[in-house]
């Protein structure tokens, strides 16, 4: 039973991280686009780069997104396939 509870705890943590409008928007955008950098997200979300970076850090810590460095730029994409299925079901796509 303990092993099962850890799975519930991990899933609850994933849902907690996703339970913010900006993070939901970032994740949905990454699912639709495949990958993009903070500058592109900033243009779409009309938020300061620092705010987007803070949200991305939370998403990275939860292993929902991953970043790939290319020089000074980091391109983000979805790291957890469950998230794509979840977001698509939430937004009926």
N, CA, C and O atoms as a MOPAC input file, in Angstrom:
PM7 MOZYME 1SCF
protein

 N      0.82500 1    -1.20600 1     0.00000 1
 C      0.00000 1     0.00000 1     0.00000 1
 C      0.86300 1     1.26200 1     0.00000 1
 O      0.48600 1     2.27100 1    -0.59600 1
 N      2.02800 1     1.20700 1     0.67100 1
 C      2.89400 1     2.39600 1     0.72800 1
 C      3.33500 1     2.83800 1    -0.65500 1
 O      3.33300 1     4.03000 1    -0.95900 1
 N      3.71500 1     1.87800 1    -1.49700 1
 C      4.14000 1     2.21300 1    -2.85300 1
 C      3.04100 1     2.91900 1    -3.62200 1
 O      3.29100 1     3.85600 1    -4.38100 1
 N      1.80200 1     2.44400 1    -3.40900 1
 C      0.66400 1     3.06600 1    -4.06900 1
 C      0.48600 1     4.50900 1    -3.59500 1
 O      0.19700 1     5.40500 1    -4.38800 1
 N      0.66400 1     4.71900 1    -2.27900 1
 C      0.48100 1     6.05700 1    -1.73900 1
 C      1.51100 1     7.02900 1    -2.30900 1
 O      1.18900 1     8.19300 1    -2.54400 1
 N      2.73100 1     6.57700 1    -2.53200 1
 C      3.76100 1     7.43700 1    -3.12600 1
 C      3.32600 1     7.89600 1    -4.51400 1
 O      3.55000 1     9.04500 1    -4.89700 1
 N      2.70400 1     6.99200 1    -5.26000 1
 C      2.21300 1     7.36500 1    -6.58900 1
 C      1.13800 1     8.44500 1    -6.47900 1
 O      1.11100 1     9.37800 1    -7.28200 1
 N      0.25500 1     8.32300 1    -5.49000 1
 C     -0.77400 1     9.34400 1    -5.28000 1
 C     -0.13500 1    10.66900 1    -4.88000 1
 O     -0.54300 1    11.73000 1    -5.35400 1
 N      0.85700 1    10.60600 1    -4.01600 1
 C      1.54600 1    11.81800 1    -3.57100 1
 C      2.25100 1    12.49800 1    -4.74200 1
 O      2.19700 1    13.72000 1    -4.87700 1
 N      2.91500 1    11.70500 1    -5.59000 1
 C      3.60600 1    12.26300 1    -6.76100 1
 C      2.60900 1    12.90300 1    -7.72900 1
 O      2.86600 1    13.97700 1    -8.27300 1
 N      1.48300 1    12.24400 1    -7.93600 1
 C      0.46400 1    12.78500 1    -8.84200 1
 C     -0.15300 1    14.05800 1    -8.27100 1
 O     -0.41000 1    15.01000 1    -9.00800 1
 N     -0.39100 1    14.07700 1    -6.96500 1
 C     -0.93900 1    15.27400 1    -6.32300 1
 C      0.04200 1    16.44000 1    -6.46200 1
 O     -0.37700 1    17.57600 1    -6.68400 1
 N      1.32700 1    16.16900 1    -6.33600 1
 C      2.34600 1    17.22000 1    -6.48400 1
 C      2.34300 1    17.75700 1    -7.91100 1
 O      2.45000 1    18.96600 1    -8.11600 1
 N      2.22400 1    16.88300 1    -8.88500 1
 C      2.15400 1    17.29500 1   -10.28400 1
 C      0.95700 1    18.22000 1   -10.49300 1
 O      1.07800 1    19.26000 1   -11.14100 1
 N     -0.20800 1    17.83700 1    -9.94000 1
 C     -1.41000 1    18.65600 1   -10.08500 1
 C     -1.26300 1    20.00000 1    -9.37300 1
 O     -1.75600 1    21.01500 1    -9.86500 1
 N     -0.59400 1    20.01700 1    -8.22500 1
 C     -0.38200 1    21.28700 1    -7.50100 1
 C      0.44100 1    22.25400 1    -8.33500 1
 O      0.13900 1    23.44500 1    -8.40500 1
 N      1.48900 1    21.72500 1    -8.96900 1
 C      2.34900 1    22.59400 1    -9.78100 1
 C      1.58000 1    23.12900 1   -10.98700 1
 O      1.75700 1    24.28300 1   -11.37700 1
 N      0.73800 1    22.30100 1   -11.56800 1
 C     -0.04600 1    22.72700 1   -12.73500 1
 C     -1.19300 1    23.66400 1   -12.37200 1
 O     -1.74400 1    24.32900 1   -13.24900 1
 N     -1.55900 1    23.72500 1   -11.09900 1
 C     -2.73900 1    24.47800 1   -10.66300 1
 C     -2.48300 1    25.97400 1   -10.55900 1
 O     -2.75600 1    26.58900 1    -9.52700 1
 N     -1.96100 1    26.55200 1   -11.62300 1
 C     -1.74800 1    28.00200 1   -11.70000 1
 C     -2.00100 1    28.41100 1   -13.15300 1
 O     -1.49300 1    27.75900 1   -14.06500 1
 N     -2.76600 1    29.46200 1   -13.38500 1
 C     -3.12400 1    29.83700 1   -14.76400 1
 C     -1.92100 1    30.05200 1   -15.67600 1
 O     -1.94500 1    29.62900 1   -16.83100 1
 N     -0.87600 1    30.69800 1   -15.18300 1
 C      0.29700 1    30.95900 1   -16.03300 1
 C      1.00100 1    29.65300 1   -16.38400 1
 O      1.39700 1    29.44800 1   -17.53200 1
 N      1.15800 1    28.76800 1   -15.39800 1
 C      1.83400 1    27.50000 1   -15.67400 1
 C      0.99100 1    26.63300 1   -16.61600 1
 O      1.53400 1    25.96200 1   -17.49400 1
 N     -0.32100 1    26.64800 1   -16.43500 1
 C     -1.18800 1    25.91900 1   -17.37800 1
 C     -1.02000 1    26.46000 1   -18.79600 1
 O     -0.94500 1    25.69100 1   -19.75500 1
 N     -0.96300 1    27.75800 1   -18.92000 1
 C     -0.79700 1    28.39800 1   -20.22700 1
 C      0.55400 1    28.03600 1   -20.85200 1
 O      0.63200 1    27.74500 1   -22.04500 1
 N      1.60400 1    28.05600 1   -20.04900 1
 C      2.93800 1    27.69500 1   -20.54200 1
 C      2.93100 1    26.25400 1   -21.04200 1
 O      3.40300 1    25.97400 1   -22.14400 1
 N      2.40000 1    25.34500 1   -20.23900 1
 C      2.39400 1    23.92400 1   -20.59800 1
 C      1.54400 1    23.68200 1   -21.84000 1
 O      1.95200 1    22.94500 1   -22.73700 1
 N      0.36200 1    24.30100 1   -21.89700 1
 C     -0.50800 1    24.13800 1   -23.07000 1
 C      0.18700 1    24.66900 1   -24.32900 1
 O      0.10700 1    24.05500 1   -25.39300 1
 N      0.86200 1    25.80200 1   -24.20200 1
 C      1.59700 1    26.36400 1   -25.33700 1
 C      2.72700 1    25.45900 1   -25.79500 1
 O      2.95000 1    25.30500 1   -26.99600 1
 N      3.44500 1    24.85600 1   -24.85000 1
 C      4.52900 1    23.94600 1   -25.21100 1
 C      3.98800 1    22.68600 1   -25.88300 1
 O      4.61400 1    22.15400 1   -26.80000 1
 N      2.84600 1    22.21300 1   -25.44000 1
 C      2.23700 1    21.03600 1   -26.06600 1
 C      1.86600 1    21.36200 1   -27.51700 1
 O      2.10800 1    20.56400 1   -28.42200 1
 N      1.28100 1    22.53200 1   -27.72300 1
 C      0.85400 1    22.92600 1   -29.07000 1
 C      2.02900 1    23.22500 1   -29.98500 1
 O      2.01600 1    22.84700 1   -31.15600 1
 N      3.04300 1    23.89700 1   -29.46200 1
 C      4.17500 1    24.33900 1   -30.28900 1
 C      5.29300 1    23.30900 1   -30.35800 1
 O      6.06700 1    23.29900 1   -31.31500 1
 N      5.38300 1    22.45300 1   -29.36400 1
 C      6.46900 1    21.47500 1   -29.32200 1
 C      7.60000 1    21.93800 1   -28.42200 1
 O      8.01300 1    21.22100 1   -27.51100 1
 N      8.10000 1    23.13900 1   -28.68100 1
 C      9.14900 1    23.73000 1   -27.84100 1
 C      9.25600 1    25.21200 1   -28.16400 1
 O      8.88900 1    25.65400 1   -29.25300 1
 N      9.76600 1    25.97300 1   -27.19900 1
 C     10.04000 1    27.39000 1   -27.43900 1
 C     10.87400 1    27.95300 1   -26.29800 1
 O     11.08900 1    27.29000 1   -25.28300 1
 N     11.34200 1    29.18400 1   -26.47700 1
 C     12.17700 1    29.82500 1   -25.46100 1
 C     11.36600 1    30.85100 1   -24.67100 1
 O     10.20600 1    31.12100 1   -24.98200 1
 N     11.99500 1    31.41000 1   -23.65500 1
 C     11.30900 1    32.36500 1   -22.77000 1
 C     10.87300 1    33.60700 1   -23.53700 1
 O      9.79200 1    34.13900 1   -23.28000 1
 N     11.68600 1    34.07400 1   -24.46400 1
 C     11.33000 1    35.27500 1   -25.23400 1
 C     10.02500 1    35.08000 1   -25.98300 1
 O      9.18100 1    35.97600 1   -26.01400 1
 N      9.85800 1    33.91200 1   -26.58600 1
 C      8.61100 1    33.62800 1   -27.31000 1
 C      7.44000 1    33.59100 1   -26.33200 1
 O      6.37400 1    34.13900 1   -26.60900 1
 N      7.64600 1    32.94300 1   -25.18700 1
 C      6.58000 1    32.86700 1   -24.17400 1
 C      6.20500 1    34.25100 1   -23.67700 1
 O      5.03300 1    34.54500 1   -23.44200 1
 N      7.21900 1    35.09800 1   -23.51900 1
 C      6.99100 1    36.45900 1   -23.03100 1
 C      6.07700 1    37.21400 1   -23.99600 1
 O      5.18200 1    37.94000 1   -23.56300 1
 N      6.29700 1    37.04800 1   -25.28400 1
 C      5.45700 1    37.70300 1   -26.28200 1
 C      4.02600 1    37.20800 1   -26.24500 1
 O      3.09100 1    37.98600 1   -26.43600 1
 N      3.85000 1    35.91000 1   -26.00000 1
 C      2.50200 1    35.31700 1   -25.95500 1
 C      1.76400 1    35.66100 1   -24.66700 1
 O      0.57200 1    35.96700 1   -24.68800 1
 N      2.47700 1    35.60700 1   -23.55000 1
 C      1.83500 1    35.78600 1   -22.25100 1
 C      1.77200 1    37.23800 1   -21.78900 1
 O      0.99800 1    37.57800 1   -20.89400 1
 N      2.59000 1    38.09000 1   -22.40100 1
 C      2.67500 1    39.51000 1   -22.01900 1
 C      2.97300 1    39.66800 1   -20.53000 1
 O      2.35400 1    40.47900 1   -19.84100 1
 N      3.93400 1    38.87800 1   -20.04700 1
 C      4.40500 1    38.94500 1   -18.66400 1
 C      5.90500 1    39.20000 1   -18.67400 1
 O      6.57300 1    38.90400 1   -19.66500 1
 N      6.44600 1    39.74400 1   -17.58700 1
 C      7.89300 1    39.95000 1   -17.52500 1
 C      8.64400 1    38.61700 1   -17.62200 1
 O      8.16200 1    37.58200 1   -17.16000 1
 N      9.81500 1    38.66500 1   -18.22100 1
 C     10.63000 1    37.46500 1   -18.38000 1
 C     10.92200 1    36.81100 1   -17.02700 1
 O     10.94500 1    35.58500 1   -16.92500 1
 N     11.14400 1    37.61600 1   -15.99700 1
 C     11.45500 1    37.06700 1   -14.67900 1
 C     10.28600 1    36.24600 1   -14.12900 1
 O     10.49500 1    35.21600 1   -13.48800 1
 N      9.06900 1    36.69700 1   -14.37900 1
 C      7.88000 1    35.97000 1   -13.91700 1
 C      7.77600 1    34.62600 1   -14.63200 1
 O      7.52300 1    33.60100 1   -13.99900 1
 N      7.96800 1    34.62900 1   -15.93400 1
 C      7.90600 1    33.39100 1   -16.71100 1
 C      9.01100 1    32.43700 1   -16.26700 1
 O      8.78100 1    31.23500 1   -16.13800 1
 N     10.19700 1    32.96600 1   -16.03700 1
 C     11.32100 1    32.12900 1   -15.59400 1
 C     11.03300 1    31.46900 1   -14.24800 1
 O     11.39300 1    30.31200 1   -14.03100 1
 N     10.39000 1    32.19800 1   -13.35300 1
 C     10.03200 1    31.62100 1   -12.04600 1
 C      9.05100 1    30.45900 1   -12.21400 1
 O      9.18900 1    29.42300 1   -11.56300 1
 N      8.07200 1    30.63600 1   -13.08100 1
 C      7.10100 1    29.56600 1   -13.32900 1
 C      7.77400 1    28.37600 1   -14.01300 1
 O      7.47900 1    27.22400 1   -13.69500 1
 N      8.67500 1    28.65700 1   -14.94900 1
 C      9.39500 1    27.57000 1   -15.62000 1
 C     10.25400 1    26.79000 1   -14.63100 1
 O     10.37800 1    25.57100 1   -14.74100 1
 N     10.84100 1    27.48200 1   -13.67800 1
 C     11.65900 1    26.80500 1   -12.67100 1
 C     10.81600 1    25.82100 1   -11.85700 1
 O     11.26800 1    24.71600 1   -11.55600 1
 N      9.60600 1    26.21600 1   -11.50700 1
 C      8.71800 1    25.31600 1   -10.77000 1
 C      8.32700 1    24.11900 1   -11.63200 1
 O      8.25900 1    22.99000 1   -11.14500 1
 N      8.07200 1    24.37000 1   -12.90900 1
 C      7.72500 1    23.28700 1   -13.82800 1
 C      8.91200 1    22.34400 1   -14.04700 1
 O      8.73000 1    21.13300 1   -14.16700 1
 N     10.11400 1    22.89700 1   -14.09700 1
 C     11.32300 1    22.06200 1   -14.24400 1
 C     11.56500 1    21.24800 1   -12.98200 1
 O     11.89900 1    20.06600 1   -13.06800 1
 N     11.40400 1    21.85200 1   -11.82300 1
 C     11.62400 1    21.14800 1   -10.55500 1
 C     10.68100 1    19.96000 1   -10.42000 1
 O     11.04100 1    18.93900 1    -9.83500 1
 N      9.47100 1    20.09400 1   -10.96300 1
 C      8.48000 1    19.01400 1   -10.91600 1
 C      8.65800 1    18.04600 1   -12.09000 1
 O      7.88900 1    17.09500 1   -12.23600 1
 N      9.65500 1    18.28600 1   -12.91100 1
 C      9.96500 1    17.45400 1   -14.09000 1
 C      8.81600 1    17.40700 1   -15.09200 1
 O      8.59700 1    16.40300 1   -15.76900 1
 N      8.09200 1    18.51700 1   -15.16700 1
 C      7.00400 1    18.62900 1   -16.14400 1
 C      7.56600 1    19.11900 1   -17.47500 1
 O      7.16100 1    18.65800 1   -18.54200 1
 N      8.51000 1    20.06700 1   -17.39400 1
 C      9.18700 1    20.55100 1   -18.59500 1
 C     10.68100 1    20.32300 1   -18.44200 1
 O     11.19700 1    20.14100 1   -17.33900 1
 N     11.36300 1    20.33800 1   -19.59000 1
 C     12.82200 1    20.24000 1   -19.59300 1
 C     13.36300 1    21.36200 1   -20.46100 1
 O     12.68600 1    21.84200 1   -21.36900 1
 N     14.58900 1    21.77500 1   -20.17300 1
 C     15.21600 1    22.83900 1   -20.94700 1
 C     16.48000 1    22.33900 1   -21.60900 1
 O     17.25700 1    21.59200 1   -21.01400 1
 N     16.67600 1    22.75900 1   -22.84000 1
 C     17.87700 1    22.40100 1   -23.58800 1
 C     18.61300 1    23.68100 1   -23.95200 1
 O     18.09000 1    24.53300 1   -24.67200 1
 N     19.83400 1    23.80300 1   -23.44400 1
 C     20.61200 1    25.02000 1   -23.66700 1
 C     21.25400 1    24.99100 1   -25.04400 1
 O     21.81300 1    23.98100 1   -25.47200 1
 N     21.15700 1    26.13600 1   -25.72800 1
 C     21.80500 1    26.32000 1   -27.01900 1
 C     22.45900 1    27.69800 1   -26.96800 1
 O     21.82600 1    28.69700 1   -27.31100 1
 N     23.71600 1    27.76000 1   -26.54500 1
 C     24.37300 1    29.03800 1   -26.32600 1
 C     23.77900 1    29.70400 1   -25.10100 1
 O     23.76400 1    29.11900 1   -24.01800 1
 N     23.29100 1    30.92300 1   -25.26500 1
 C     22.68000 1    31.64700 1   -24.15200 1
 C     21.19000 1    31.35600 1   -24.01600 1
 O     20.56800 1    31.71800 1   -23.01700 1
 N     20.63300 1    30.71200 1   -25.00800 1
 C     19.18600 1    30.48200 1   -25.05100 1
 C     18.84500 1    29.07600 1   -24.54800 1
 O     19.56400 1    28.11400 1   -24.81900 1
 N     17.74100 1    28.97800 1   -23.81700 1
 C     17.23800 1    27.67500 1   -23.38400 1
 C     15.88600 1    27.45500 1   -24.04900 1
 O     14.98600 1    28.29000 1   -23.95400 1
 N     15.76100 1    26.32200 1   -24.72000 1
 C     14.50700 1    25.94600 1   -25.35800 1
 C     13.81300 1    24.92800 1   -24.46900 1
 O     14.40000 1    23.91500 1   -24.08800 1
 N     12.56800 1    25.20500 1   -24.14400 1
 C     11.79800 1    24.34600 1   -23.23800 1
 C     10.83900 1    23.46400 1   -24.01500 1
 O     10.32000 1    23.84700 1   -25.06300 1
 N     10.61600 1    22.26000 1   -23.47000 1
 C      9.64300 1    21.33100 1   -24.04100 1
 C      9.05700 1    20.48700 1   -22.90300 1
 O      9.54500 1    20.53000 1   -21.77400 1
 N      8.02900 1    19.73700 1   -23.20900 1
 C      7.36200 1    18.90000 1   -22.20900 1
 C      8.22600 1    17.67100 1   -21.92600 1
 O      8.71200 1    17.01600 1   -22.84800 1
 N      8.41000 1    17.36800 1   -20.64700 1
 C      9.22900 1    16.22600 1   -20.24200 1
 C      8.39100 1    15.04100 1   -19.78200 1
 O      8.88200 1    13.91200 1   -19.76900 1
 N      7.14300 1    15.27200 1   -19.40700 1
 C      6.29500 1    14.22100 1   -18.84000 1
 C      5.09500 1    14.00600 1   -19.75500 1
 O      4.23500 1    14.87900 1   -19.87900 1
 N      5.04100 1    12.84700 1   -20.39100 1
 C      3.96900 1    12.57000 1   -21.36000 1
 C      2.57300 1    12.60200 1   -20.73900 1
 O      1.59600 1    12.90800 1   -21.42200 1
 N      2.47700 1    12.28600 1   -19.45000 1
 C      1.16600 1    12.30300 1   -18.78100 1
 C      0.54600 1    13.69600 1   -18.84900 1
 O     -0.67500 1    13.84200 1   -18.91400 1
 N      1.40000 1    14.71200 1   -18.83200 1
 C      0.91700 1    16.09300 1   -18.81100 1
 C      0.18300 1    16.42500 1   -20.10700 1
 O     -0.85200 1    17.09200 1   -20.08200 1
 N      0.70600 1    15.96800 1   -21.22300 1
 C      0.04200 1    16.21600 1   -22.50200 1
 C     -1.35400 1    15.62900 1   -22.53300 1
 O     -2.30400 1    16.27900 1   -22.97000 1
 N     -1.47100 1    14.39000 1   -22.06500 1
 C     -2.78200 1    13.73600 1   -22.03100 1
 C     -3.73400 1    14.47900 1   -21.10300 1
 O     -4.90600 1    14.67400 1   -21.42400 1
 N     -3.21500 1    14.89200 1   -19.94700 1
 C     -4.03800 1    15.59700 1   -18.96400 1
 C     -4.53000 1    16.93700 1   -19.51200 1
 O     -5.72100 1    17.24100 1   -19.44200 1
 N     -3.61600 1    17.72900 1   -20.05400 1
 C     -3.97400 1    19.05300 1   -20.57400 1
 C     -4.95200 1    18.91100 1   -21.73800 1
 O     -5.93000 1    19.65400 1   -21.82000 1
 N     -4.69400 1    17.96700 1   -22.63100 1
 C     -5.60400 1    17.76700 1   -23.75400 1
 C     -6.99700 1    17.37300 1   -23.29500 1
 O     -7.99000 1    17.80400 1   -23.88100 1
 N     -7.07900 1    16.56100 1   -22.25500 1
 C     -8.41300 1    16.18600 1   -21.76300 1
 C     -9.09900 1    17.36600 1   -21.06400 1
 O    -10.32000 1    17.50300 1   -21.14200 1
 N     -8.33000 1    18.21100 1   -20.38700 1
 C     -8.90400 1    19.37000 1   -19.72600 1
 C     -9.45700 1    20.38900 1   -20.71700 1
 O    -10.48400 1    21.02200 1   -20.47200 1
 N     -8.76100 1    20.53200 1   -21.83400 1
 C     -9.16700 1    21.52600 1   -22.82500 1
 C     -9.89700 1    20.89800 1   -24.01000 1
 O    -10.06700 1    21.53700 1   -25.04800 1
 N    -10.33300 1    19.63200 1   -23.85100 1
 C    -11.13800 1    18.91600 1   -24.86400 1
 C    -10.53500 1    18.96200 1   -26.25700 1
 O    -11.21200 1    19.29600 1   -27.22900 1
 N     -9.28000 1    18.62800 1   -26.34300 1
 C     -8.63700 1    18.62500 1   -27.66200 1
 C     -8.33000 1    17.23400 1   -28.10800 1
 O     -7.78800 1    17.03900 1   -29.19500 1

